[in-house]
Amino acid sequence: MSYRDDAPEVVRGFLTYHETIKGHSQKTVDEYYLDLRTFLRYMKVLKGRVPPDTDFDEISISDVDLSFVGSVTLSDVYEYLGFLSRERAKHPNSADTDHGLNANSRARKIATLRSFYKYLTVKTNQLKENPVQDMDTPKKPKTLPRYLSLEESRALLSSIDGANKERDYCILMIFLSCGLRISELVGLNINDVRKESLRVYGKGGKERIVYVNDACAQAIEDYMAVRRDTATAERRAFFLSSRRTRISRSTVHALVKKHLLEAGLDASKYSSHKLRHTAATLMLHNGVDVRTLQELLGHEHLNTTEIYTHVESEGLRKAAELSPLADFRPEEKNGK
């Protein structure tokens, strides 16, 4: 899928700006496009630009121009939010899905619209009015990230066996020790792996160095000892599938679930991303400061990292409740 195939000029310019000037990845740019396509399809429905019985997912936006985009009002955008919260499928590609996007998903789509109209009004001066300038962002529920305890992490690592045990162990050790995103892990190349560090390409293609501990370095060494080279075009890939190609995200998700089950853990509660949460939380519990953690995780904004300080606070609260003096009450003295 490429936005270049069917995006109208007014959208294509915005996406090209994010790809070439802002340096965002192709995946991020494609997500912007999908958000805008859904929005503009709904605007065409709302403004009577398509027959009433038209299948929503078949609506073309190729005829959308600057005039149409400029005709959108704040009330129209609120109508769109209502559509997202009531009718839009949560998982469009699934045969069994609920409807209604949650606040986090709606907030992301509003962020796309803010960026789009800011580009048209501030960056390129194509429009004078920005309909979403004063728009409120959907309130997002504050939830603490779910993570494995230290004992559960050790149990997970100890459970790994089978034909690909060195590879799988190395993958899980990197997740739990370094806190990589799954996209960063599957994107690792041979020349990104050093004895003491990993060169990681994060969101927006931003490069960072992540240092590894002794246990992680040993896991990498053990995997390299059994990793057979490949003659395919993906021979640079560090982690390989059974077919000798770069390991896929779906394969990593599957092996994480498999080993969680084998460790006796609830695989429905945890995922590859939860292992990243685990790494961050365990490091914070063991004295890593939040700004160092921000750098290690590749977060652009500190407030993204600060959610883990809430986890720490929750741990401190529970520790206070577990004090042997938690239930102590002094006996009343005579005469009082």
Salt bridges, closest charged atoms under 4 A:
GLU19 OE1 - ARG4 NH2 2.84
GLU31 OE2 - LYS27 NZ 2.88
ASP35 OD1 - ARG108 NH2 2.55
ASP35 OD1 - LYS109 NZ 2.82
ASP57 OD1 - ARG41 NH1 3.84
ASP57 OD1 - ARG88 NH1 3.51
ASP63 OD1 - LYS44 NZ 2.81
ASP76 OD2 - LYS47 NZ 2.98
GLU87 OE2 - ARG86 NH2 3.97
ASP168 OD1 - ARG167 NE 2.97
ASP168 OD2 - HIS259 NE2 2.85
GLU184 OE2 - ARG181 NH1 2.49
GLU184 OE2 - ARG208 NH1 2.89
ASP192 OD1 - ARG199 NE 2.98
GLU262 OE2 - LYS258 NZ 3.18
GLU262 OE1 - HIS259 ND1 3.04
GLU300 OE1 - LYS206 NZ 3.73
GLU312 OE1 - HIS285 NE2 3.31
GLU314 OE2 - ARG317 NH2 2.63
GLU321 OE2 - ARG317 NH1 2.41
